[in-house]
Every structure is written in C-alpha cells, then in structure tokens.
Amino acid sequence: MNLNATLIGELVAFIVFVWFCMRFVWPPLNNAIEARQKIIVDGLAASDRAEKDLELAQEKATAQLKEAKAQAAEIIDVAKKRETRIVEEAAVKAEAEKVRILAAGHTEIETERNRVKEELRKQVAILAIAGAEKILERSIDAAAHSDILDKLVAEL
Amino acid sequence: MAEEVTLSGHIQHHLTNAKMCTTDNGLAFNKACSDSGFWTWHIDTLAWSIGLGVLFLWIFRRAANKATTGVPDKFQCFIEMVIDFVGDNVAKTFQGKSTLIAPLALTIFVWVFLMNLMDLIPVDFLPAFAGFVGENVFGMDSHDVYMKIVPTTDINLTAALAVGVFLLMIAYSIRIKGIGGFVKELTLHPFSTKNKLAMVFLIPCNLLLETIALFAKPFSLALRLFGNLYAGELIFILIGAVGLMQLPLHFVWAVFHILVITLQAFVFMMLTIVYLSMASSDNH
C-alpha cells in the first residue's frame, strides 16, 4: 500500500470529475431547482393575493348589498311620506273646495233671497198703496205722499 | 493449482491491489511489478473508482438533462434531494461565494459514497469471479489474480482526493489573501508580539506550527477515510473466513457499515468545505 503512480491517475480523475460536475451537472440542476422555487414562491404569493382579493370582493359585495337595502328602505320611506303628503294635500284641497262651494251656494241663496225680498217688498208697497188707495179713495195723492210711502216701503 | 491457502495468505490476497507497470519487456502485472517502485499503477483501484465516478456523473447528467422547472419525476426528486442536501451544507458552512465549492462537495460526497458502497458487496464475490475469469480465459493462476474492489481502501485514492483538496486550499488562500497574506498567516500566528527582536525568534516557531497545522489537514482527510474503510474491509474479510458463523456477523457488520460509509463520505465532504472556508476567510 505504498504511494505510487495511482495517486497521480486518481488526482487527474478527481480533477476531471469535479470539472465535469461544475460544468455540466451542478448548474442545470441547481438552476432548475431555483427556478422551480421561484415559481412556487410566486404561485403562493399569487394565491395569497387572490385570497385577499376574494375577501375584499366579498366585503365589498356585502357593503354594496347593505347600501342597496338602505337605499331601498329610504326610497320606500320617501314614497310613503310623499303618499301621505299627497293624500293630505288632496284632503286639504277637497276641504277648501267644499268650503268654496258652500260659500258660493250661500251667497247665491242670499242673493236670491235678497232679490225675492226686494220684490216682495216692492209688491207689498204696491199692495199697500193699492190697499190704501182703496181705503182712502182719491184722498191721497200718490205723488204728494210718496215720501211717506217710501218710508213705509223701507220699513217693510 | 497453487500452494495451500492459509488464512493470512487469504487475507493478504484480498488486500493486494492488481498492479500494472512497464518493464523492459513491455507491460507487466502483479508480482512482476513488486520492485517497480513509484511507477506502478493499481489498475483495480483506477478502474473501479473511475467507473464509479463516470456512473455518478452519468446519473446526475441524465437528471440535469431532464431537469424541468415543472413537476419533477421521482428520479429527478431524488437527485434534487442530494443536490439540495449538499447545497444546503455548503451554503451554511462556506463563507463567501464560489461556483466551485458546491460541485466539488457534490462530487466528493457521491463519488466517495459510491466507492465506499462497494464495501457492502460480499468480499469474495468479485475477487473470486476475477480469479475464475483469469484462470479460464487468460490461463493465469487464480491466486495471481488480484481484485480489490473498494477504491477507498487504497491510500493512493484517498491521498489523491486529499492532495486535490490541499491544492485548492493553497489556491484559495493565495487568491483571497494574496501571497503576502498567506505567508503572514503562516508566520505571524499563533504567537505575536510588538517587540521586533522577539518576533524574529517567534517567526520560526509560528512557521513550524502553522505548517504542521496546514499539512495535518490533508493527512487527516486521507488517513481518516482510508483507515475507516480499510479496517471495515479487513473485518469483512475476517468475518468471511469463519465459516457459517459469518452469516449473522456479516449482517450486523454490514448494517453498521451502511452508517459508516455514508458518514465517511459526509465527513470528507464537510471537512473539505470547512477547510476551504477557512482558507478563504481573512480573519485568522
């Protein structure tokens, strides 16, 4: 087991093997591993991001739904209020119309009554004159006593 | 057939590498190379280690070719687990940036693991098969055919790895700290004083200590791996020589060895990273 030329042969073989390994074996394998590690890291990050996005989207959807519900409730509220107002307005208008119509009726009735009263008064005056003429015969001059007659008419 | 096989002869046979050398008559093998000195090649160590290294690179290169950033198949998952494991350890241990450290650590870990794994193949299988082929195909004496299939039990291989790491340590030290910084690191620590005269005496001490510390690293790397695997292999051989009793013993030792071979590969890798990290960090 003395040292001999085998040592030189093995040293050369060793150097060649290491050179070959350094040139053709290690870099492609190591590159493949590192490239795959990068892909995996990116994939994990992407999945994390997607999960966060999903969460965000869900939150957003929930918020939007809530908002929509609130809006709908508000719209219904407004509509109800408006309905009430319309009904109230209509009632007020109707009341006013009623009052107006009643007033017009009253006025008309009053006017008619006044007219009839005047007429009646005039007729009564004529009747009274006629009655008085009949009673007094010609003793009363209509023209001379018209002031008395007018007073009488006014008193009726 | 050859002489009576003794136990020590059997063990000796298992622990001998197949040698190759050049002599005046051309290529020679095994016993003919007993006195060929340094220029002897352990062809079994070379063949198995290079074969396993190529197997490692082929498997990982296939995964690299098929690598997609999409959903990986199970084969790619397995390879990526190994890559991730090594890359993680490098990232945690190595201060600073380098495109070399991670592939270096991967090569050491998987290659050493595969070579250690050969330890779990029953000790007699492949040597016996090699002997059979040697005797029947090449007409050799089967006792003259050696086949040591665990390359990490050969000090030449572990030393080669350690020398490679050691050269890288020197290179990193010089690249990060410059030659001056490296020399300073070797001479001005651990003892230092403001007194110039005292420093003159301290520098040789520092140089001695730091040089020993520097060289201890590759020595410990080479000897730890070699020692563990050589001892493990020796015990496998001994267990293999005790008849039927070897079955439970072998099982227990093999299960324990699954831990040892993985751990030794891991330790070699981690220490390589740590040493290179120390070499490339400026603060002493």
Interface residues (C-beta under 8 A of the other chain):
Chain A: M1 L3 N4 A5 T6 L7 I8 G9 E10 L11 A13 F14 I15 F17 V18 F20 C21 M22 F24 V25 W26 P28 L29 N30 N31 A32 I33 A35 R36 I39
Chain B: L15 N17 G37 F38 W39 T40 W41 H42 T45 L46 S49 I50 G53 F56 L57 F60 R61 A63 A64 N65 A67 T68 T69 G70 P72 I79 E80 I83 D84 G87 T99 L100 A102 P103 L104 L106 T107 W111 P151 D154 I155 N156 L157 A159 A160 L161 V163 G164
